[in-house]
Amino acid sequence: MGKTIKIDTDALVKKFKEAATDEKVAYACVAVGILFVLVGLVRLFLS
């Protein structure tokens, strides 16, 4: 579970970086931050 989630978030981070434009940079940063928080919570529940 943890590995697949990590791979998915890495792919999403790459997509956000590639798609990031002047207005989208802020939204991408927020989304990436939320993703890392969710991954952290998932790891807590799984551990």
C-alpha distance matrix in Angstrom:
0.0 3.8 5.5 5.4 6.2 8.6 10.1 10.7 12.3 14.3 15.6 16.6 18.3 20.2 21.3 22.5 24.4 26.0 26.9 28.1 31.8 34.3 33.3 29.6 28.9 29.0 26.7 24.2 24.3 23.8 20.9 19.2 20.0 18.5 15.2 15.1 16.1 13.3 10.7 12.8 13.0 9.3 9.2 12.4 11.4 8.6 11.2
3.8 0.0 3.8 5.6 5.2 6.1 8.7 9.9 10.6 12.2 14.3 15.4 16.4 18.4 20.0 21.0 22.5 24.4 25.6 26.4 30.1 32.4 31.6 28.0 26.9 26.9 25.0 22.4 22.0 21.7 19.1 17.0 17.5 16.5 13.2 12.4 13.7 11.6 8.3 10.0 11.2 8.0 7.0 10.6 10.8 8.2 9.9
5.5 3.8 0.0 3.8 5.4 5.1 6.2 8.6 10.0 10.6 12.4 14.3 15.3 16.7 18.5 20.0 21.2 22.7 24.3 25.5 29.3 31.8 31.4 27.7 26.6 27.1 25.3 22.3 22.2 22.5 19.8 17.3 18.5 18.0 14.4 13.7 15.8 14.0 10.6 12.7 14.4 11.5 10.5 14.2 14.6 11.9 13.3
5.4 5.6 3.8 0.0 3.8 5.4 5.1 6.2 8.7 9.9 10.6 12.4 14.2 15.5 16.6 18.4 20.1 21.2 22.5 24.0 27.8 30.5 29.9 26.1 25.5 26.1 23.9 21.0 21.5 21.7 18.5 16.6 18.3 17.3 13.6 13.9 16.0 13.7 10.9 13.8 15.0 11.9 12.0 15.7 15.5 13.2 15.4
6.2 5.2 5.4 3.8 0.0 3.8 5.5 5.1 6.2 8.6 9.9 10.6 12.2 14.3 15.3 16.4 18.3 20.0 20.9 22.0 25.7 28.1 27.3 23.5 22.9 23.1 20.9 18.2 18.5 18.3 15.2 13.4 14.8 13.6 10.0 10.4 12.3 9.9 7.3 10.6 11.7 9.0 9.7 13.3 13.3 11.9 14.2
8.6 6.1 5.1 5.4 3.8 0.0 3.8 5.5 5.2 6.2 8.7 9.9 10.5 12.4 14.3 15.3 16.5 18.4 19.9 20.7 24.4 26.8 26.4 22.8 21.5 22.0 20.3 17.3 17.1 17.6 14.9 12.3 13.7 13.6 9.9 9.3 12.1 10.8 7.6 10.3 12.6 10.6 10.3 14.0 15.0 13.5 14.9
10.1 8.7 6.2 5.1 5.5 3.8 0.0 3.8 5.5 5.1 6.2 8.7 9.9 10.7 12.5 14.3 15.4 16.6 18.4 19.8 23.6 26.3 26.2 22.4 21.5 22.6 20.8 17.5 18.0 18.9 16.0 13.5 15.7 15.7 11.9 12.1 15.2 13.7 11.0 14.0 16.1 13.9 13.9 17.7 18.3 16.6 18.3
10.7 9.9 8.6 6.2 5.1 5.5 3.8 0.0 3.8 5.5 5.2 6.2 8.7 10.0 10.6 12.4 14.3 15.4 16.4 18.0 21.7 24.5 23.9 20.1 19.7 20.6 18.3 15.3 16.4 16.8 13.5 11.8 14.3 13.7 10.0 11.3 14.1 12.2 10.3 13.9 15.4 13.3 14.3 17.8 18.1 16.9 19.2
12.3 10.6 10.0 8.7 6.2 5.2 5.5 3.8 0.0 3.8 5.4 5.0 6.1 8.6 9.7 10.4 12.2 14.1 15.1 15.9 19.6 22.0 21.4 17.7 16.9 17.5 15.5 12.5 13.0 13.5 10.4 8.2 10.7 10.5 6.8 7.9 11.1 9.9 8.3 11.6 13.6 12.4 13.3 16.6 17.4 16.8 18.7
14.3 12.2 10.6 9.9 8.6 6.2 5.1 5.5 3.8 0.0 3.8 5.4 5.1 6.3 8.7 9.9 10.6 12.4 14.2 15.1 18.9 21.5 21.6 18.0 16.7 18.0 16.6 13.0 13.4 14.9 12.4 9.5 12.2 13.1 9.7 10.0 13.6 13.2 11.1 13.9 16.5 15.4 15.6 19.0 20.3 19.3 20.7
15.6 14.3 12.4 10.6 9.9 8.7 6.2 5.2 5.4 3.8 0.0 3.8 5.4 5.2 6.3 8.7 10.0 10.6 12.2 14.0 17.7 20.8 20.8 17.1 16.5 18.3 16.5 13.0 14.4 15.9 12.9 11.0 14.3 14.7 11.4 12.7 16.1 15.2 13.6 16.9 19.0 17.6 18.3 21.7 22.5 21.5 23.4
16.6 15.4 14.3 12.4 10.6 9.9 8.7 6.2 5.0 5.4 3.8 0.0 3.8 5.4 5.0 6.1 8.6 9.8 10.4 11.7 15.5 18.3 17.8 14.0 13.7 15.1 13.0 9.7 11.5 12.6 9.4 8.1 11.6 11.8 8.9 11.1 14.1 13.2 12.6 15.9 17.7 16.8 18.1 21.2 21.9 21.5 23.6
18.3 16.4 15.3 14.2 12.2 10.5 9.9 8.7 6.1 5.1 5.4 3.8 0.0 3.8 5.4 5.1 6.2 8.6 9.9 10.2 14.0 16.5 16.5 13.0 11.7 13.2 11.9 8.2 9.1 11.1 8.8 6.4 9.9 11.2 8.9 10.0 13.5 13.6 12.8 15.5 17.9 17.6 18.4 21.3 22.7 22.5 24.0
20.2 18.4 16.7 15.5 14.3 12.4 10.7 10.0 8.6 6.3 5.2 5.4 3.8 0.0 3.8 5.4 5.1 6.1 8.5 9.7 13.4 16.5 17.1 13.7 12.6 15.0 14.0 10.3 11.7 14.2 12.1 10.0 13.5 15.0 12.7 13.7 17.2 17.3 16.2 18.9 21.4 20.8 21.4 24.6 25.8 25.3 26.8
21.3 20.0 18.5 16.6 15.3 14.3 12.5 10.6 9.7 8.7 6.3 5.0 5.4 3.8 0.0 3.8 5.5 5.1 6.0 8.2 11.8 15.1 15.3 11.8 11.7 14.2 12.6 9.3 11.8 13.9 11.4 10.5 14.3 15.1 13.1 15.0 18.2 17.8 17.4 20.4 22.4 21.7 22.9 26.0 26.8 26.5 28.5
22.5 21.0 20.0 18.4 16.4 15.3 14.3 12.4 10.4 9.9 8.7 6.1 5.1 5.4 3.8 0.0 3.8 5.5 5.1 5.6 9.4 12.2 12.1 8.5 8.1 10.4 9.0 5.6 8.3 10.5 8.6 8.0 11.6 12.8 11.6 13.6 16.4 16.6 16.8 19.4 21.4 21.4 22.7 25.4 26.5 26.6 28.5
24.4 22.5 21.2 20.1 18.3 16.5 15.4 14.3 12.2 10.6 10.0 8.6 6.2 5.1 5.5 3.8 0.0 3.8 5.6 5.2 8.7 11.5 12.6 9.5 8.0 11.0 10.9 7.5 9.0 12.2 11.2 9.8 13.0 15.1 13.9 15.0 18.2 18.9 18.7 21.0 23.4 23.5 24.3 27.0 28.6 28.5 30.0
26.0 24.4 22.7 21.2 20.0 18.4 16.6 15.4 14.1 12.4 10.6 9.8 8.6 6.1 5.1 5.5 3.8 0.0 3.8 5.6 8.5 12.1 13.4 10.6 10.1 13.6 13.1 10.1 12.4 15.3 13.9 13.0 16.5 18.1 16.8 18.2 21.4 21.7 21.4 24.0 26.3 26.0 27.0 29.9 31.1 30.9 32.6
26.9 25.6 24.3 22.5 20.9 19.9 18.4 16.4 15.1 14.2 12.2 10.4 9.9 8.5 6.0 5.1 5.6 3.8 0.0 3.8 6.4 10.1 10.6 7.8 8.6 11.8 10.9 8.7 11.8 14.1 12.7 12.9 16.3 17.5 16.6 18.7 21.4 21.6 21.9 24.6 26.4 26.3 27.8 30.5 31.4 31.6 33.5
28.1 26.4 25.5 24.0 22.0 20.7 19.8 18.0 15.9 15.1 14.0 11.7 10.2 9.7 8.2 5.6 5.2 5.6 3.8 0.0 3.8 6.9 7.8 5.2 5.0 8.6 8.6 6.7 9.2 11.9 11.5 11.7 14.6 16.3 16.1 17.9 20.4 21.1 21.7 24.0 25.9 26.4 27.7 30.1 31.4 31.9 33.5
31.8 30.1 29.3 27.8 25.7 24.4 23.6 21.7 19.6 18.9 17.7 15.5 14.0 13.4 11.8 9.4 8.7 8.5 6.4 3.8 0.0 3.8 5.6 5.0 5.7 9.1 9.8 9.3 11.5 13.9 14.2 14.9 17.4 19.0 19.4 21.1 23.3 24.3 25.1 27.2 29.1 29.7 31.2 33.4 34.7 35.4 37.0
34.3 32.4 31.8 30.5 28.1 26.8 26.3 24.5 22.0 21.5 20.8 18.3 16.5 16.5 15.1 12.2 11.5 12.1 10.1 6.9 3.8 0.0 3.8 5.7 5.8 8.1 10.0 10.5 11.9 14.0 15.2 16.2 17.9 19.8 20.8 22.3 24.1 25.5 26.6 28.4 30.1 31.3 32.7 34.5 36.1 37.0 38.5
33.3 31.6 31.4 29.9 27.3 26.4 26.2 23.9 21.4 21.6 20.8 17.8 16.5 17.1 15.3 12.1 12.6 13.4 10.6 7.8 5.6 3.8 0.0 3.8 5.7 6.6 7.6 9.3 11.0 12.2 13.4 15.2 16.8 18.0 19.4 21.3 22.7 23.8 25.4 27.2 28.6 29.7 31.5 33.2 34.5 35.7 37.4
29.6 28.0 27.7 26.1 23.5 22.8 22.4 20.1 17.7 18.0 17.1 14.0 13.0 13.7 11.8 8.5 9.5 10.6 7.8 5.2 5.0 5.7 3.8 0.0 3.8 5.5 5.1 5.9 8.5 9.9 10.3 11.9 14.0 15.1 16.1 18.2 19.8 20.7 22.1 24.1 25.5 26.5 28.2 30.1 31.3 32.3 34.1
28.9 26.9 26.6 25.5 22.9 21.5 21.5 19.7 16.9 16.7 16.5 13.7 11.7 12.6 11.7 8.1 8.0 10.1 8.6 5.0 5.7 5.8 5.7 3.8 0.0 3.8 5.5 5.1 6.1 8.6 9.8 10.4 12.2 14.2 15.1 16.5 18.4 19.9 20.9 22.6 24.4 25.6 26.9 28.8 30.4 31.3 32.7
29.0 26.9 27.1 26.1 23.1 22.0 22.6 20.6 17.5 18.0 18.3 15.1 13.2 15.0 14.2 10.4 11.0 13.6 11.8 8.6 9.1 8.1 6.6 5.5 3.8 0.0 3.8 5.4 5.2 6.3 8.6 9.9 10.7 12.4 14.3 15.6 16.7 18.5 20.1 21.3 22.8 24.5 26.0 27.4 29.0 30.4 31.7
26.7 25.0 25.3 23.9 20.9 20.3 20.8 18.3 15.5 16.6 16.5 13.0 11.9 14.0 12.6 9.0 10.9 13.1 10.9 8.6 9.8 10.0 7.6 5.1 5.5 3.8 0.0 3.8 5.5 5.1 6.0 8.5 9.8 10.5 12.2 14.3 15.3 16.4 18.2 20.0 21.1 22.4 24.3 25.8 27.0 28.4 30.1
24.2 22.4 22.3 21.0 18.2 17.3 17.5 15.3 12.5 13.0 13.0 9.7 8.2 10.3 9.3 5.6 7.5 10.1 8.7 6.7 9.3 10.5 9.3 5.9 5.1 5.4 3.8 0.0 3.8 5.4 5.0 6.0 8.5 9.8 10.3 12.3 14.2 15.1 16.3 18.3 19.9 20.8 22.4 24.4 25.7 26.6 28.3
24.3 22.0 22.2 21.5 18.5 17.1 18.0 16.4 13.0 13.4 14.4 11.5 9.1 11.7 11.8 8.3 9.0 12.4 11.8 9.2 11.5 11.9 11.0 8.5 6.1 5.2 5.5 3.8 0.0 3.8 5.5 5.1 6.1 8.6 9.8 10.7 12.4 14.3 15.4 16.6 18.5 20.0 21.2 22.8 24.6 25.7 27.0
23.8 21.7 22.5 21.7 18.3 17.6 18.9 16.8 13.5 14.9 15.9 12.6 11.1 14.2 13.9 10.5 12.2 15.3 14.1 11.9 13.9 14.0 12.2 9.9 8.6 6.3 5.1 5.4 3.8 0.0 3.8 5.5 5.1 6.2 8.6 10.0 10.6 12.3 14.3 15.4 16.6 18.4 20.1 21.3 22.8 24.4 25.8
20.9 19.1 19.8 18.5 15.2 14.9 16.0 13.5 10.4 12.4 12.9 9.4 8.8 12.1 11.4 8.6 11.2 13.9 12.7 11.5 14.2 15.2 13.4 10.3 9.8 8.6 6.0 5.0 5.5 3.8 0.0 3.8 5.4 5.1 6.1 8.7 9.9 10.5 12.3 14.2 15.3 16.4 18.3 20.0 21.1 22.4 24.2
19.2 17.0 17.3 16.6 13.4 12.3 13.5 11.8 8.2 9.5 11.0 8.1 6.4 10.0 10.5 8.0 9.8 13.0 12.9 11.7 14.9 16.2 15.2 11.9 10.4 9.9 8.5 6.0 5.1 5.5 3.8 0.0 3.8 5.4 5.0 6.3 8.7 9.8 10.5 12.4 14.3 15.2 16.5 18.5 20.1 20.9 22.4
20.0 17.5 18.5 18.3 14.8 13.7 15.7 14.3 10.7 12.2 14.3 11.6 9.9 13.5 14.3 11.6 13.0 16.5 16.3 14.6 17.4 17.9 16.8 14.0 12.2 10.7 9.8 8.5 6.1 5.1 5.4 3.8 0.0 3.8 5.4 5.2 6.3 8.7 9.9 10.7 12.5 14.4 15.5 16.8 18.7 20.1 21.2
18.5 16.5 18.0 17.3 13.6 13.6 15.7 13.7 10.5 13.1 14.7 11.8 11.2 15.0 15.1 12.8 15.1 18.1 17.5 16.3 19.0 19.8 18.0 15.1 14.2 12.4 10.5 9.8 8.6 6.2 5.1 5.4 3.8 0.0 3.8 5.5 5.0 6.2 8.6 9.8 10.6 12.3 14.2 15.4 16.6 18.3 19.9
15.2 13.2 14.4 13.6 10.0 9.9 11.9 10.0 6.8 9.7 11.4 8.9 8.9 12.7 13.1 11.6 13.9 16.8 16.6 16.1 19.4 20.8 19.4 16.1 15.1 14.3 12.2 10.3 9.8 8.6 6.1 5.0 5.4 3.8 0.0 3.8 5.4 5.1 6.1 8.6 9.9 10.5 12.3 14.3 15.4 16.3 18.1
15.1 12.4 13.7 13.9 10.4 9.3 12.1 11.3 7.9 10.0 12.7 11.1 10.0 13.7 15.0 13.6 15.0 18.2 18.7 17.9 21.1 22.3 21.3 18.2 16.5 15.6 14.3 12.3 10.7 10.0 8.7 6.3 5.2 5.5 3.8 0.0 3.8 5.4 5.0 6.1 8.7 9.8 10.5 12.4 14.4 15.2 16.3
16.1 13.7 15.8 16.0 12.3 12.1 15.2 14.1 11.1 13.6 16.1 14.1 13.5 17.2 18.2 16.4 18.2 21.4 21.4 20.4 23.3 24.1 22.7 19.8 18.4 16.7 15.3 14.2 12.4 10.6 9.9 8.7 6.3 5.0 5.4 3.8 0.0 3.8 5.4 5.1 6.3 8.7 9.9 10.7 12.5 14.3 15.4
13.3 11.6 14.0 13.7 9.9 10.8 13.7 12.2 9.9 13.2 15.2 13.2 13.6 17.3 17.8 16.6 18.9 21.7 21.6 21.1 24.3 25.5 23.8 20.7 19.9 18.5 16.4 15.1 14.3 12.3 10.5 9.8 8.7 6.2 5.1 5.4 3.8 0.0 3.8 5.4 5.1 6.1 8.6 9.8 10.6 12.2 14.1
10.7 8.3 10.6 10.9 7.3 7.6 11.0 10.3 8.3 11.1 13.6 12.6 12.8 16.2 17.4 16.8 18.7 21.4 21.9 21.7 25.1 26.6 25.4 22.1 20.9 20.1 18.2 16.3 15.4 14.3 12.3 10.5 9.9 8.6 6.1 5.0 5.4 3.8 0.0 3.8 5.4 5.1 6.2 8.6 9.9 10.4 12.0
12.8 10.0 12.7 13.8 10.6 10.3 14.0 13.9 11.6 13.9 16.9 15.9 15.5 18.9 20.4 19.4 21.0 24.0 24.6 24.0 27.2 28.4 27.2 24.1 22.6 21.3 20.0 18.3 16.6 15.4 14.2 12.4 10.7 9.8 8.6 6.1 5.1 5.4 3.8 0.0 3.8 5.5 5.1 6.3 8.8 10.0 10.5
13.0 11.2 14.4 15.0 11.7 12.6 16.1 15.4 13.6 16.5 19.0 17.7 17.9 21.4 22.4 21.4 23.4 26.3 26.4 25.9 29.1 30.1 28.6 25.5 24.4 22.8 21.1 19.9 18.5 16.6 15.3 14.3 12.5 10.6 9.9 8.7 6.3 5.1 5.4 3.8 0.0 3.8 5.4 5.1 6.3 8.7 9.9
9.3 8.0 11.5 11.9 9.0 10.6 13.9 13.3 12.4 15.4 17.6 16.8 17.6 20.8 21.7 21.4 23.5 26.0 26.3 26.4 29.7 31.3 29.7 26.5 25.6 24.5 22.4 20.8 20.0 18.4 16.4 15.2 14.4 12.3 10.5 9.8 8.7 6.1 5.1 5.5 3.8 0.0 3.8 5.4 5.1 6.1 8.5
9.2 7.0 10.5 12.0 9.7 10.3 13.9 14.3 13.3 15.6 18.3 18.1 18.4 21.4 22.9 22.7 24.3 27.0 27.8 27.7 31.2 32.7 31.5 28.2 26.9 26.0 24.3 22.4 21.2 20.1 18.3 16.5 15.5 14.2 12.3 10.5 9.9 8.6 6.2 5.1 5.4 3.8 0.0 3.8 5.5 5.1 5.9
12.4 10.6 14.2 15.7 13.3 14.0 17.7 17.8 16.6 19.0 21.7 21.2 21.3 24.6 26.0 25.4 27.0 29.9 30.5 30.1 33.4 34.5 33.2 30.1 28.8 27.4 25.8 24.4 22.8 21.3 20.0 18.5 16.8 15.4 14.3 12.4 10.7 9.8 8.6 6.3 5.1 5.4 3.8 0.0 3.8 5.5 5.3
11.4 10.8 14.6 15.5 13.3 15.0 18.3 18.1 17.4 20.3 22.5 21.9 22.7 25.8 26.8 26.5 28.6 31.1 31.4 31.4 34.7 36.1 34.5 31.3 30.4 29.0 27.0 25.7 24.6 22.8 21.1 20.1 18.7 16.6 15.4 14.4 12.5 10.6 9.9 8.8 6.3 5.1 5.5 3.8 0.0 3.8 5.6
8.6 8.2 11.9 13.2 11.9 13.5 16.6 16.9 16.8 19.3 21.5 21.5 22.5 25.3 26.5 26.6 28.5 30.9 31.6 31.9 35.4 37.0 35.7 32.3 31.3 30.4 28.4 26.6 25.7 24.4 22.4 20.9 20.1 18.3 16.3 15.2 14.3 12.2 10.4 10.0 8.7 6.1 5.1 5.5 3.8 0.0 3.8
11.2 9.9 13.3 15.4 14.2 14.9 18.3 19.2 18.7 20.7 23.4 23.6 24.0 26.8 28.5 28.5 30.0 32.6 33.5 33.5 37.0 38.5 37.4 34.1 32.7 31.7 30.1 28.3 27.0 25.8 24.2 22.4 21.2 19.9 18.1 16.3 15.4 14.1 12.0 10.5 9.9 8.5 5.9 5.3 5.6 3.8 0.0
